[in-house]
């Protein structure tokens, strides 16, 4: 093969390689480079953390003046567990209807709308008393109170949140409780209650409404062996003015609460379970 032919073949090969390089460069310019995988953005923190959220529990807060953790039993010296109205109390016309019906039923040896014995929740403030102990668990963000009476539970929110707007709040028998410390006193403000089957005094047939507002001022006394709670109750749909009363609890370290379910078939011994003894039709509520 002549040298001239070899040269021509080399030139052809070089041109082919150059053409391939140009085409490859042109293709690279037209084809975008694959995007780099980006790490997912962190989820935004909720506007309100739950009371058991680690991030909420870890927030710095002043040390609480006392710790309610323990089991407590209502024990007011010389007092009653019931939330008796003050002398000369005045009911609204709507509540007076129920009170009068209750008085009439009692005179006839019957009961009027005994919802608690029919397994409706006792609700606040009744769940805090009676002969059933209440277990309390205190955390930096909240206080859990669980009554042995139907295992009713309330949560006192201590993380600085405000009450839920009544327009979107879910009403309940124990209401929504917001707590704060004022010196050595725990102040609990409770609103957002249900409107039906909820009573302040079941034996006197005094109803509570969705306007019920309860403020509790709790102090630890006698070296931490007793609790003293001052209650202030207002309900403009049921009575006039503010009802105040103070009750006490003693610490019971030898007690635990048990699972207690309210089952109608276990309450047959109670007159209020029987239709001929429980008057439920005189007023609608």
ChimeraX commands (.cxc) that place a marker at each C-alpha (Angstrom):
marker #1 position 0.00,0.00,0.00 radius 0.5
marker #1 position 1.41,3.40,-1.00 radius 0.5
marker #1 position 2.22,6.06,1.52 radius 0.5
marker #1 position -0.22,8.47,-0.11 radius 0.5
marker #1 position -3.08,6.01,0.37 radius 0.5
marker #1 position -2.18,5.47,4.01 radius 0.5
marker #1 position -2.21,9.21,4.57 radius 0.5
marker #1 position -5.61,9.54,2.92 radius 0.5
marker #1 position -7.05,6.74,5.11 radius 0.5
marker #1 position -5.68,8.42,8.24 radius 0.5
marker #1 position -7.27,11.69,7.21 radius 0.5
marker #1 position -10.63,9.96,6.70 radius 0.5
marker #1 position -10.41,8.31,10.14 radius 0.5
marker #1 position -9.47,11.57,11.80 radius 0.5
marker #1 position -12.40,13.34,10.09 radius 0.5
marker #1 position -14.77,10.60,11.26 radius 0.5
marker #1 position -13.57,10.94,14.85 radius 0.5
marker #1 position -13.86,14.72,14.70 radius 0.5
marker #1 position -17.42,14.44,13.31 radius 0.5
marker #1 position -18.40,12.01,16.09 radius 0.5
marker #1 position -16.97,14.38,18.68 radius 0.5
marker #1 position -18.93,17.35,17.29 radius 0.5
marker #1 position -22.15,15.34,17.19 radius 0.5
marker #1 position -21.63,14.13,20.75 radius 0.5
marker #1 position -20.92,17.67,21.94 radius 0.5
marker #1 position -24.04,18.94,20.15 radius 0.5
marker #1 position -26.15,16.17,21.71 radius 0.5
marker #1 position -24.81,16.99,25.16 radius 0.5
marker #1 position -25.77,20.63,24.68 radius 0.5
marker #1 position -29.32,19.65,23.69 radius 0.5
marker #1 position -29.89,17.07,26.47 radius 0.5
marker #1 position -30.22,18.56,30.00 radius 0.5
marker #1 position -28.13,16.98,32.70 radius 0.5
marker #1 position -30.10,14.79,35.10 radius 0.5
marker #1 position -31.32,16.79,38.13 radius 0.5
marker #1 position -29.63,16.08,41.41 radius 0.5
marker #1 position -31.82,14.36,43.98 radius 0.5
marker #1 position -32.78,16.87,46.67 radius 0.5
marker #1 position -33.36,15.96,50.28 radius 0.5
marker #1 position -37.05,16.30,51.24 radius 0.5
marker #1 position -37.87,19.54,53.04 radius 0.5
marker #1 position -38.43,19.04,56.77 radius 0.5
marker #1 position -42.08,18.91,57.76 radius 0.5
marker #1 position -43.22,22.20,59.33 radius 0.5
marker #1 position -43.77,22.08,63.07 radius 0.5
marker #1 position -47.49,21.99,63.97 radius 0.5
marker #1 position -48.98,25.23,65.23 radius 0.5
marker #1 position -49.77,23.41,68.47 radius 0.5
marker #1 position -47.75,20.42,69.62 radius 0.5
marker #1 position -49.49,17.69,71.57 radius 0.5
marker #1 position -48.82,17.59,75.29 radius 0.5
marker #1 position -46.90,14.31,74.92 radius 0.5
marker #1 position -44.82,15.43,71.94 radius 0.5
marker #1 position -41.11,15.15,72.90 radius 0.5
marker #1 position -40.42,18.62,71.47 radius 0.5
marker #1 position -43.13,20.09,73.70 radius 0.5
marker #1 position -41.98,18.23,76.80 radius 0.5
marker #1 position -38.40,19.35,76.19 radius 0.5
marker #1 position -39.19,23.08,76.18 radius 0.5
marker #1 position -37.75,25.08,79.04 radius 0.5
marker #1 position -40.33,25.95,81.69 radius 0.5
marker #1 position -40.20,27.22,85.28 radius 0.5
marker #1 position -40.28,24.49,87.91 radius 0.5
marker #1 position -43.80,23.81,89.18 radius 0.5
marker #1 position -44.44,24.80,92.83 radius 0.5
marker #1 position -45.80,21.33,93.60 radius 0.5
marker #1 position -46.53,18.00,91.95 radius 0.5
marker #1 position -50.04,16.53,91.98 radius 0.5
marker #1 position -48.91,13.08,90.88 radius 0.5
marker #1 position -50.63,10.52,93.09 radius 0.5
marker #1 position -54.04,9.16,94.01 radius 0.5
marker #1 position -56.47,11.41,95.87 radius 0.5
marker #1 position -59.80,10.80,97.60 radius 0.5
marker #1 position -62.38,13.47,98.34 radius 0.5
marker #1 position -62.33,14.22,102.07 radius 0.5
marker #1 position -63.74,17.61,103.07 radius 0.5
marker #1 position -63.91,17.82,106.87 radius 0.5
marker #1 position -67.54,18.31,107.89 radius 0.5
marker #1 position -68.54,18.80,104.26 radius 0.5
marker #1 position -70.30,16.93,101.50 radius 0.5
marker #1 position -69.01,15.77,98.18 radius 0.5
marker #1 position -71.94,17.38,96.39 radius 0.5
marker #1 position -71.85,20.81,94.84 radius 0.5
marker #1 position -74.72,22.25,96.83 radius 0.5
marker #1 position -75.89,25.69,95.68 radius 0.5
marker #1 position -75.54,28.62,98.09 radius 0.5
marker #1 position -78.38,29.77,100.32 radius 0.5
marker #1 position -80.95,31.84,98.42 radius 0.5
marker #1 position -79.77,30.63,95.00 radius 0.5
marker #1 position -81.78,31.74,92.00 radius 0.5
marker #1 position -82.22,29.60,88.91 radius 0.5
marker #1 position -83.10,30.70,85.40 radius 0.5
marker #1 position -86.62,29.83,84.19 radius 0.5
marker #1 position -85.19,27.00,82.04 radius 0.5
marker #1 position -83.34,25.42,84.95 radius 0.5
marker #1 position -86.23,26.02,87.35 radius 0.5
marker #1 position -88.39,23.68,85.29 radius 0.5
marker #1 position -85.98,20.81,85.95 radius 0.5
marker #1 position -85.56,21.70,89.61 radius 0.5
marker #1 position -89.35,21.75,90.18 radius 0.5
marker #1 position -89.77,18.44,88.34 radius 0.5
marker #1 position -87.04,16.93,90.53 radius 0.5
marker #1 position -88.72,18.15,93.71 radius 0.5
marker #1 position -92.04,16.70,92.55 radius 0.5
marker #1 position -90.45,13.32,91.73 radius 0.5
marker #1 position -88.68,13.18,95.10 radius 0.5
marker #1 position -91.94,13.87,96.92 radius 0.5
marker #1 position -93.49,10.96,95.04 radius 0.5
marker #1 position -90.63,8.63,95.97 radius 0.5
marker #1 position -89.20,8.66,92.47 radius 0.5
marker #1 position -86.17,10.13,90.75 radius 0.5
marker #1 position -85.94,12.63,87.94 radius 0.5
marker #1 position -83.57,12.12,85.02 radius 0.5
marker #1 position -80.88,10.26,86.92 radius 0.5
marker #1 position -78.56,10.25,83.93 radius 0.5
marker #1 position -75.43,9.20,85.83 radius 0.5
marker #1 position -76.99,5.92,86.97 radius 0.5
marker #1 position -78.00,5.36,83.35 radius 0.5
marker #1 position -74.31,5.54,82.41 radius 0.5
marker #1 position -74.16,9.09,81.14 radius 0.5
marker #1 position -70.82,10.63,82.21 radius 0.5
marker #1 position -70.88,12.47,85.51 radius 0.5
marker #1 position -68.89,15.32,83.98 radius 0.5
marker #1 position -67.27,18.24,85.74 radius 0.5
marker #1 position -67.43,19.08,88.54 radius 0.5
marker #1 position -69.08,15.88,89.83 radius 0.5
marker #1 position -66.27,13.65,88.51 radius 0.5
marker #1 position -63.92,15.24,91.06 radius 0.5
marker #1 position -65.88,14.05,94.08 radius 0.5
marker #1 position -68.09,11.21,95.25 radius 0.5
marker #1 position -66.47,8.18,96.90 radius 0.5
marker #1 position -64.25,7.34,93.96 radius 0.5
marker #1 position -60.50,8.13,94.04 radius 0.5
marker #1 position -58.89,10.25,91.33 radius 0.5
marker #1 position -55.41,9.46,90.02 radius 0.5
marker #1 position -53.35,12.43,88.83 radius 0.5
marker #1 position -50.24,12.40,86.65 radius 0.5
marker #1 position -48.38,15.69,86.32 radius 0.5
marker #1 position -46.08,16.46,83.38 radius 0.5
marker #1 position -44.46,19.76,82.38 radius 0.5
marker #1 position -47.07,20.24,79.64 radius 0.5
marker #1 position -50.20,18.80,81.22 radius 0.5
marker #1 position -51.91,17.15,84.14 radius 0.5
marker #1 position -53.98,14.01,83.59 radius 0.5
marker #1 position -56.80,13.35,86.05 radius 0.5
marker #1 position -58.52,9.97,85.86 radius 0.5
marker #1 position -61.46,9.21,88.13 radius 0.5
marker #1 position -62.36,5.68,89.09 radius 0.5
marker #1 position -65.96,6.79,88.54 radius 0.5
marker #1 position -66.52,5.43,85.02 radius 0.5
marker #1 position -62.77,6.03,84.41 radius 0.5
marker #1 position -63.63,9.55,83.38 radius 0.5
marker #1 position -60.55,11.49,82.26 radius 0.5
marker #1 position -59.72,15.16,81.98 radius 0.5
marker #1 position -56.54,16.79,80.71 radius 0.5
marker #1 position -55.35,20.12,82.09 radius 0.5
marker #1 position -53.25,21.79,79.39 radius 0.5
marker #1 position -50.22,23.51,80.94 radius 0.5
marker #1 position -48.23,24.34,77.79 radius 0.5
marker #1 position -49.46,27.91,77.33 radius 0.5
marker #1 position -52.23,27.27,74.82 radius 0.5
marker #1 position -55.50,29.22,74.89 radius 0.5
marker #1 position -59.03,27.85,74.90 radius 0.5
marker #1 position -60.27,26.54,71.57 radius 0.5
marker #1 position -62.62,28.90,69.76 radius 0.5
marker #1 position -66.16,27.85,70.81 radius 0.5
marker #1 position -67.18,27.82,67.13 radius 0.5
marker #1 position -64.83,24.90,66.42 radius 0.5
marker #1 position -64.39,23.35,69.87 radius 0.5
marker #1 position -65.71,19.84,70.47 radius 0.5
marker #1 position -67.83,20.14,73.65 radius 0.5
marker #1 position -67.48,17.46,76.31 radius 0.5
marker #1 position -68.75,16.53,79.76 radius 0.5
marker #1 position -65.46,17.46,81.44 radius 0.5
marker #1 position -64.86,20.51,79.26 radius 0.5
marker #1 position -61.57,21.93,78.07 radius 0.5
marker #1 position -59.24,22.79,80.97 radius 0.5
marker #1 position -56.41,25.32,80.66 radius 0.5
marker #1 position -54.06,25.59,83.64 radius 0.5
marker #1 position -51.53,28.16,84.82 radius 0.5
marker #1 position -49.50,28.85,87.95 radius 0.5
marker #1 position -50.16,31.89,90.10 radius 0.5
marker #1 position -47.48,31.78,92.79 radius 0.5
marker #1 position -48.03,28.55,94.74 radius 0.5
marker #1 position -51.57,28.11,93.40 radius 0.5
marker #1 position -52.63,26.13,90.33 radius 0.5
marker #1 position -55.48,27.88,88.53 radius 0.5
marker #1 position -57.57,25.81,86.12 radius 0.5
marker #1 position -60.07,27.47,83.78 radius 0.5
marker #1 position -62.59,25.10,82.16 radius 0.5
marker #1 position -65.11,25.84,79.39 radius 0.5
marker #1 position -66.57,24.19,76.24 radius 0.5
marker #1 position -69.07,21.87,77.92 radius 0.5
marker #1 position -71.88,19.82,76.42 radius 0.5
marker #1 position -75.42,21.14,76.75 radius 0.5
marker #1 position -77.41,17.98,77.51 radius 0.5
marker #1 position -77.43,15.19,80.14 radius 0.5
marker #1 position -74.98,17.17,82.26 radius 0.5
marker #1 position -75.81,18.14,85.84 radius 0.5
marker #1 position -74.29,20.30,88.55 radius 0.5
marker #1 position -76.44,18.63,91.20 radius 0.5
marker #1 position -78.12,15.41,90.10 radius 0.5
marker #1 position -80.26,14.93,93.24 radius 0.5
marker #1 position -81.61,18.48,93.12 radius 0.5
marker #1 position -81.95,18.27,89.33 radius 0.5
marker #1 position -79.93,21.42,88.67 radius 0.5
marker #1 position -78.65,21.24,85.10 radius 0.5
marker #1 position -75.44,22.56,83.58 radius 0.5
marker #1 position -75.44,24.10,80.12 radius 0.5
marker #1 position -72.91,24.80,77.39 radius 0.5
marker #1 position -72.34,28.18,79.09 radius 0.5
marker #1 position -70.90,26.55,82.23 radius 0.5
marker #1 position -67.57,28.06,83.30 radius 0.5
marker #1 position -65.54,26.54,86.14 radius 0.5
marker #1 position -62.44,28.07,87.73 radius 0.5
marker #1 position -60.49,25.96,90.23 radius 0.5
marker #1 position -57.76,27.29,92.51 radius 0.5
marker #1 position -55.71,24.37,93.85 radius 0.5
marker #1 position -53.31,24.49,96.79 radius 0.5
marker #1 position -51.23,21.75,98.35 radius 0.5
marker #1 position -51.60,21.82,102.14 radius 0.5
marker #1 position -50.48,19.88,105.22 radius 0.5
marker #1 position -47.08,18.96,103.84 radius 0.5
marker #1 position -48.43,17.60,100.58 radius 0.5
marker #1 position -50.87,15.15,102.20 radius 0.5
marker #1 position -53.97,17.14,101.28 radius 0.5
marker #1 position -55.32,19.17,98.39 radius 0.5
marker #1 position -57.61,22.14,98.76 radius 0.5
marker #1 position -59.63,23.24,95.74 radius 0.5
marker #1 position -61.73,26.39,95.65 radius 0.5
marker #1 position -64.40,26.16,92.94 radius 0.5
marker #1 position -66.09,29.12,91.25 radius 0.5
marker #1 position -68.97,28.10,89.01 radius 0.5
marker #1 position -70.97,30.33,86.67 radius 0.5
marker #1 position -73.66,29.32,84.19 radius 0.5
marker #1 position -75.87,32.20,83.03 radius 0.5
marker #1 position -78.21,29.74,81.31 radius 0.5
marker #1 position -78.88,27.87,84.57 radius 0.5
marker #1 position -78.46,30.23,87.53 radius 0.5
marker #1 position -77.73,33.78,88.55 radius 0.5
marker #1 position -74.31,34.86,89.84 radius 0.5
marker #1 position -71.27,32.80,90.88 radius 0.5
marker #1 position -71.41,29.76,93.14 radius 0.5
marker #1 position -68.29,29.23,95.26 radius 0.5
marker #1 position -67.30,26.29,97.42 radius 0.5
marker #1 position -64.06,24.81,98.77 radius 0.5
marker #1 position -63.36,21.08,98.99 radius 0.5
marker #1 position -60.45,18.95,100.11 radius 0.5
marker #1 position -58.82,15.67,99.12 radius 0.5
marker #1 position -56.40,13.48,101.00 radius 0.5
marker #1 position -53.55,11.57,99.43 radius 0.5
marker #1 position -54.15,7.80,99.46 radius 0.5
marker #1 position -50.89,6.02,98.71 radius 0.5
marker #1 position -52.41,2.59,99.35 radius 0.5
marker #1 position -54.98,2.92,96.55 radius 0.5
marker #1 position -54.95,2.43,92.81 radius 0.5
marker #1 position -57.84,3.11,90.50 radius 0.5
marker #1 position -59.34,0.14,88.68 radius 0.5
marker #1 position -61.18,-0.23,85.40 radius 0.5
marker #1 position -64.79,0.63,86.19 radius 0.5
marker #1 position -67.30,0.46,83.36 radius 0.5
marker #1 position -70.86,1.65,83.77 radius 0.5
marker #1 position -73.14,-1.13,82.54 radius 0.5
marker #1 position -76.91,-0.70,82.83 radius 0.5
marker #1 position -77.50,-4.38,83.63 radius 0.5
marker #1 position -75.30,-4.00,86.73 radius 0.5
marker #1 position -77.43,-1.12,87.99 radius 0.5
marker #1 position -80.74,-2.97,88.24 radius 0.5
marker #1 position -80.76,-2.43,92.01 radius 0.5
marker #1 position -80.97,1.34,91.48 radius 0.5
marker #1 position -84.48,2.82,91.28 radius 0.5
marker #1 position -83.41,5.24,88.58 radius 0.5
marker #1 position -82.89,2.38,86.12 radius 0.5
marker #1 position -86.54,1.37,86.19 radius 0.5
marker #1 position -88.88,3.28,83.90 radius 0.5
marker #1 position -91.66,3.47,86.50 radius 0.5
marker #1 position -89.30,5.13,89.00 radius 0.5
marker #1 position -87.25,7.35,86.69 radius 0.5
marker #1 position -89.25,10.27,85.35 radius 0.5
marker #1 position -87.77,11.31,82.02 radius 0.5
marker #1 position -90.69,12.70,80.01 radius 0.5
marker #1 position -91.86,15.83,81.79 radius 0.5
marker #1 position -89.30,18.08,80.11 radius 0.5
marker #1 position -87.05,17.55,77.16 radius 0.5
marker #1 position -83.37,18.07,77.63 radius 0.5
marker link #1:1,2 radius 0.2
marker link #1:2,3 radius 0.2
marker link #1:3,4 radius 0.2
marker link #1:4,5 radius 0.2
marker link #1:5,6 radius 0.2
marker link #1:6,7 radius 0.2
marker link #1:7,8 radius 0.2
marker link #1:8,9 radius 0.2
marker link #1:9,10 radius 0.2
marker link #1:10,11 radius 0.2
marker link #1:11,12 radius 0.2
marker link #1:12,13 radius 0.2
marker link #1:13,14 radius 0.2
marker link #1:14,15 radius 0.2
marker link #1:15,16 radius 0.2
marker link #1:16,17 radius 0.2
marker link #1:17,18 radius 0.2
marker link #1:18,19 radius 0.2
marker link #1:19,20 radius 0.2
marker link #1:20,21 radius 0.2
marker link #1:21,22 radius 0.2
marker link #1:22,23 radius 0.2
marker link #1:23,24 radius 0.2
marker link #1:24,25 radius 0.2
marker link #1:25,26 radius 0.2
marker link #1:26,27 radius 0.2
marker link #1:27,28 radius 0.2
marker link #1:28,29 radius 0.2
marker link #1:29,30 radius 0.2
marker link #1:30,31 radius 0.2
marker link #1:31,32 radius 0.2
marker link #1:32,33 radius 0.2
marker link #1:33,34 radius 0.2
marker link #1:34,35 radius 0.2
marker link #1:35,36 radius 0.2
marker link #1:36,37 radius 0.2
marker link #1:37,38 radius 0.2
marker link #1:38,39 radius 0.2
marker link #1:39,40 radius 0.2
marker link #1:40,41 radius 0.2
marker link #1:41,42 radius 0.2
marker link #1:42,43 radius 0.2
marker link #1:43,44 radius 0.2
marker link #1:44,45 radius 0.2
marker link #1:45,46 radius 0.2
marker link #1:46,47 radius 0.2
marker link #1:47,48 radius 0.2
marker link #1:48,49 radius 0.2
marker link #1:49,50 radius 0.2
marker link #1:50,51 radius 0.2
marker link #1:51,52 radius 0.2
marker link #1:52,53 radius 0.2
marker link #1:53,54 radius 0.2
marker link #1:54,55 radius 0.2
marker link #1:55,56 radius 0.2
marker link #1:56,57 radius 0.2
marker link #1:57,58 radius 0.2
marker link #1:58,59 radius 0.2
marker link #1:59,60 radius 0.2
marker link #1:60,61 radius 0.2
marker link #1:61,62 radius 0.2
marker link #1:62,63 radius 0.2
marker link #1:63,64 radius 0.2
marker link #1:64,65 radius 0.2
marker link #1:65,66 radius 0.2
marker link #1:66,67 radius 0.2
marker link #1:67,68 radius 0.2
marker link #1:68,69 radius 0.2
marker link #1:69,70 radius 0.2
marker link #1:70,71 radius 0.2
marker link #1:71,72 radius 0.2
marker link #1:72,73 radius 0.2
marker link #1:73,74 radius 0.2
marker link #1:74,75 radius 0.2
marker link #1:75,76 radius 0.2
marker link #1:76,77 radius 0.2
marker link #1:77,78 radius 0.2
marker link #1:78,79 radius 0.2
marker link #1:79,80 radius 0.2
marker link #1:80,81 radius 0.2
marker link #1:81,82 radius 0.2
marker link #1:82,83 radius 0.2
marker link #1:83,84 radius 0.2
marker link #1:84,85 radius 0.2
marker link #1:85,86 radius 0.2
marker link #1:86,87 radius 0.2
marker link #1:87,88 radius 0.2
marker link #1:88,89 radius 0.2
marker link #1:89,90 radius 0.2
marker link #1:90,91 radius 0.2
marker link #1:91,92 radius 0.2
marker link #1:92,93 radius 0.2
marker link #1:93,94 radius 0.2
marker link #1:94,95 radius 0.2
marker link #1:95,96 radius 0.2
marker link #1:96,97 radius 0.2
marker link #1:97,98 radius 0.2
marker link #1:98,99 radius 0.2
marker link #1:99,100 radius 0.2
marker link #1:100,101 radius 0.2
marker link #1:101,102 radius 0.2
marker link #1:102,103 radius 0.2
marker link #1:103,104 radius 0.2
marker link #1:104,105 radius 0.2
marker link #1:105,106 radius 0.2
marker link #1:106,107 radius 0.2
marker link #1:107,108 radius 0.2
marker link #1:108,109 radius 0.2
marker link #1:109,110 radius 0.2
marker link #1:110,111 radius 0.2
marker link #1:111,112 radius 0.2
marker link #1:112,113 radius 0.2
marker link #1:113,114 radius 0.2
marker link #1:114,115 radius 0.2
marker link #1:115,116 radius 0.2
marker link #1:116,117 radius 0.2
marker link #1:117,118 radius 0.2
marker link #1:118,119 radius 0.2
marker link #1:119,120 radius 0.2
marker link #1:120,121 radius 0.2
marker link #1:121,122 radius 0.2
marker link #1:122,123 radius 0.2
marker link #1:123,124 radius 0.2
marker link #1:124,125 radius 0.2
marker link #1:125,126 radius 0.2
marker link #1:126,127 radius 0.2
marker link #1:127,128 radius 0.2
marker link #1:128,129 radius 0.2
marker link #1:129,130 radius 0.2
marker link #1:130,131 radius 0.2
marker link #1:131,132 radius 0.2
marker link #1:132,133 radius 0.2
marker link #1:133,134 radius 0.2
marker link #1:134,135 radius 0.2
marker link #1:135,136 radius 0.2
marker link #1:136,137 radius 0.2
marker link #1:137,138 radius 0.2
marker link #1:138,139 radius 0.2
marker link #1:139,140 radius 0.2
marker link #1:140,141 radius 0.2
marker link #1:141,142 radius 0.2
marker link #1:142,143 radius 0.2
marker link #1:143,144 radius 0.2
marker link #1:144,145 radius 0.2
marker link #1:145,146 radius 0.2
marker link #1:146,147 radius 0.2
marker link #1:147,148 radius 0.2
marker link #1:148,149 radius 0.2
marker link #1:149,150 radius 0.2
marker link #1:150,151 radius 0.2
marker link #1:151,152 radius 0.2
marker link #1:152,153 radius 0.2
marker link #1:153,154 radius 0.2
marker link #1:154,155 radius 0.2
marker link #1:155,156 radius 0.2
marker link #1:156,157 radius 0.2
marker link #1:157,158 radius 0.2
marker link #1:158,159 radius 0.2
marker link #1:159,160 radius 0.2
marker link #1:160,161 radius 0.2
marker link #1:161,162 radius 0.2
marker link #1:162,163 radius 0.2
marker link #1:163,164 radius 0.2
marker link #1:164,165 radius 0.2
marker link #1:165,166 radius 0.2
marker link #1:166,167 radius 0.2
marker link #1:167,168 radius 0.2
marker link #1:168,169 radius 0.2
marker link #1:169,170 radius 0.2
marker link #1:170,171 radius 0.2
marker link #1:171,172 radius 0.2
marker link #1:172,173 radius 0.2
marker link #1:173,174 radius 0.2
marker link #1:174,175 radius 0.2
marker link #1:175,176 radius 0.2
marker link #1:176,177 radius 0.2
marker link #1:177,178 radius 0.2
marker link #1:178,179 radius 0.2
marker link #1:179,180 radius 0.2
marker link #1:180,181 radius 0.2
marker link #1:181,182 radius 0.2
marker link #1:182,183 radius 0.2
marker link #1:183,184 radius 0.2
marker link #1:184,185 radius 0.2
marker link #1:185,186 radius 0.2
marker link #1:186,187 radius 0.2
marker link #1:187,188 radius 0.2
marker link #1:188,189 radius 0.2
marker link #1:189,190 radius 0.2
marker link #1:190,191 radius 0.2
marker link #1:191,192 radius 0.2
marker link #1:192,193 radius 0.2
marker link #1:193,194 radius 0.2
marker link #1:194,195 radius 0.2
marker link #1:195,196 radius 0.2
marker link #1:196,197 radius 0.2
marker link #1:197,198 radius 0.2
marker link #1:198,199 radius 0.2
marker link #1:199,200 radius 0.2
marker link #1:200,201 radius 0.2
marker link #1:201,202 radius 0.2
marker link #1:202,203 radius 0.2
marker link #1:203,204 radius 0.2
marker link #1:204,205 radius 0.2
marker link #1:205,206 radius 0.2
marker link #1:206,207 radius 0.2
marker link #1:207,208 radius 0.2
marker link #1:208,209 radius 0.2
marker link #1:209,210 radius 0.2
marker link #1:210,211 radius 0.2
marker link #1:211,212 radius 0.2
marker link #1:212,213 radius 0.2
marker link #1:213,214 radius 0.2
marker link #1:214,215 radius 0.2
marker link #1:215,216 radius 0.2
marker link #1:216,217 radius 0.2
marker link #1:217,218 radius 0.2
marker link #1:218,219 radius 0.2
marker link #1:219,220 radius 0.2
marker link #1:220,221 radius 0.2
marker link #1:221,222 radius 0.2
marker link #1:222,223 radius 0.2
marker link #1:223,224 radius 0.2
marker link #1:224,225 radius 0.2
marker link #1:225,226 radius 0.2
marker link #1:226,227 radius 0.2
marker link #1:227,228 radius 0.2
marker link #1:228,229 radius 0.2
marker link #1:229,230 radius 0.2
marker link #1:230,231 radius 0.2
marker link #1:231,232 radius 0.2
marker link #1:232,233 radius 0.2
marker link #1:233,234 radius 0.2
marker link #1:234,235 radius 0.2
marker link #1:235,236 radius 0.2
marker link #1:236,237 radius 0.2
marker link #1:237,238 radius 0.2
marker link #1:238,239 radius 0.2
marker link #1:239,240 radius 0.2
marker link #1:240,241 radius 0.2
marker link #1:241,242 radius 0.2
marker link #1:242,243 radius 0.2
marker link #1:243,244 radius 0.2
marker link #1:244,245 radius 0.2
marker link #1:245,246 radius 0.2
marker link #1:246,247 radius 0.2
marker link #1:247,248 radius 0.2
marker link #1:248,249 radius 0.2
marker link #1:249,250 radius 0.2
marker link #1:250,251 radius 0.2
marker link #1:251,252 radius 0.2
marker link #1:252,253 radius 0.2
marker link #1:253,254 radius 0.2
marker link #1:254,255 radius 0.2
marker link #1:255,256 radius 0.2
marker link #1:256,257 radius 0.2
marker link #1:257,258 radius 0.2
marker link #1:258,259 radius 0.2
marker link #1:259,260 radius 0.2
marker link #1:260,261 radius 0.2
marker link #1:261,262 radius 0.2
marker link #1:262,263 radius 0.2
marker link #1:263,264 radius 0.2
marker link #1:264,265 radius 0.2
marker link #1:265,266 radius 0.2
marker link #1:266,267 radius 0.2
marker link #1:267,268 radius 0.2
marker link #1:268,269 radius 0.2
marker link #1:269,270 radius 0.2
marker link #1:270,271 radius 0.2
marker link #1:271,272 radius 0.2
marker link #1:272,273 radius 0.2
marker link #1:273,274 radius 0.2
marker link #1:274,275 radius 0.2
marker link #1:275,276 radius 0.2
marker link #1:276,277 radius 0.2
marker link #1:277,278 radius 0.2
marker link #1:278,279 radius 0.2
marker link #1:279,280 radius 0.2
marker link #1:280,281 radius 0.2
marker link #1:281,282 radius 0.2
marker link #1:282,283 radius 0.2
marker link #1:283,284 radius 0.2
marker link #1:284,285 radius 0.2
view
